[in-house]
């Protein structure tokens, strides 16, 4: 089980909006996916986090992963990721 906390960061004059996923002292950011809504945007960031940081540690097959929202925050979510 891995806990990943996500939060939304709004656009600035020089950068677009993004979602940042953090956990275990690591982070991954993605451009905000406007085609999705709500927790699905944040789930995509959590998936990118797992893919980036854990693909070499037996987490290659992400189709078996379960992403459960365990807490909602003002600008994001905390996911519990299990395989």
N, C-alpha and C positions, 0 to 999 in steps of 0.2 A: 504494500500500500504506500502510495506517495500522496502527500497533500500539496496542492498547487493553489496559490492565491493569485487571482487576476485583478487588474484594475484598468479602467479606461483613462487615457490621457488625450485630452482634446487637441485639436489642431492649433498650430501657431502660424506666424507669418511665413515661416520657412519650412515647416514640416506638417504633414497631414496627421489626422487622428490615428491613434494606435491603441492596442491592448497589450499590456505587459503581463507576462506570467512569471511568477517567482516561486522558488522552492529549493530547499536544500542548499542554499547559498549560491544558486544559479538563477539566471533569468533569460527570457526570450521574448522579443517583441514582434508583433505582426502589424501590418497596416490594417486599419479598421475595415472589416468586411461588410460593406453597406448592404449587400444582398441578403444578409442574415439579420436576425433580430434577437434581442434579449440575451439569455444565457448561451444561445448557440454561438454567438460571436466569441464569447469568453471560452467556451468549450473548444473552439478551433484554436485559440491561443494555447490552451492546455495541451492539446494534441501536438501542436508544433513544438512545445517545450519538451514533451516526452520524446518525440522524434529526434530532436536535436541532441538532447543530453543522455538518452538512455537506449538508443538504437543498437549500441554495441554490447549492451548488458542484458541480452535476452528479451528485450522489449521490441524486437523486430516486427512481430505480427501484431499490429495495433488493432486488428479486427476483433481480437479477444479482450481488449481493454474495456473496462467499464468506467465511465466518468459520471460520478454522482455529486450533485451540489449538496454540500453539507452546511454551508452558511452563505448568506447573502449580505453584501456590504453596500455602502452608499454608492460606490463606483465600480463594484465588481463582485466576484464570487470566490468561494473556496471550494475546490473540487477534491474529492477523494478518488484517486485513480488506482484501480486494481486490475489484475489480469486473471 
